[in-house]
Amino acid sequence: MSRVSVKTMLKDALTNKYAVGYFESWSLESTLAMVRAAENMKSPIMIGVCGTYVGEPKRKYKESVAVYQAMLAEIAHEAKVPVALLLNEADDEQLVLDAAAVGFDMVMFAPIFASEALPLDELTKIQKRIAKRAHEMDVLVEGEVGELPLFNSATGELHEGEVTDPKVCEDFVKETGVDTIAVAVGNCHLKEDGLVTIDFEALKTLVERIEIPLVLHGGTSISHEDLSKAASMGVAKVNFGTGMKRVALTAMKEYFAKNDVDKMDPNDVLGRGQEKDLMVIEQEAIMKYVEATIKALNGENKAF
């Protein structure tokens, strides 16, 4: 099926009571693993990169969103299932517009890792500007209202968030013209245990009041049971990133514990693409994670 529009993908998800998984890549191998998993599950999928990470000013080597888009677009083109591209959670307005210009299907401005959140009125102005420019390029825009909790796995610290206010969300959507909206209902950024408590009453109210597709970020923090329930209630997309990096790191740790790479052909370890290849091990760990997640989102056999 290959690349499709975000509107088509999310409309199908809402009609058929599943949520599209957005799986955030960090390399060629991770992206291939995500799409291969979607093909195995016969599921639509959204892929992309984190704009905050790609555009990080302290990043050692400057990255090009055009290069990422080209990689993602070609993988989408060759995929056997519907695929759409997202530039996720950038904290730089110009980077968001650059991503729209080079061909991402949807873009998102969200300064979630900033030391201080933007005041709502300022965020509204920025989102309105982005939506106007992006729509001129036939690119959709995702917004966000309500501050998600943010967990620091290195320190164990949790920055408290807030549940999205339905009236504030409704007004924000009307004022900005965004096409999808990420909401906070107990979900948490960067938390990996799947043990958050989702406020399903708050979610029900948002589904009933908000006229555009709803999105949950921090998918790794949500149990599979709750993901399935949220999808069946009308959540159109759920974002995942941290959990895949964790399973990839775990697979690498186990590989080095079992194999003395100093006594192996480096080409077997990296590049040959056979069963001893570390990149194959990493991909298979990611694939297993993505397949289980798609199933939890009710997305299995939903390719169209």
ABEGO torsion letter per residue (X at the ends): XEBBBAAAAAAAAAAAGBBBBBBBBABAAAAAAAAAAAAAAGBBBBBEBBAAAAABAABABBBBAAAAAAAAAAAAAABABBBBBBBBGBABAAAAAAAAAAGBABBBBBBAABABBBBAAAAAAAAAAAAAAAAAAGBBBBBBBEBBBBBBAAAGBBBBBBBBBAAAAAAAAAAAGBABBBBBAGBBBGBAAGABBBBAAAAAAAAAABABBBBBBGAAABBAAAAAAAAAAGBABBBBAAAAAAAAAAAAAAAAAABBAAABBAAAABGAGBAABAAAAAAAAAAAAAAAAAAAAGABGABX
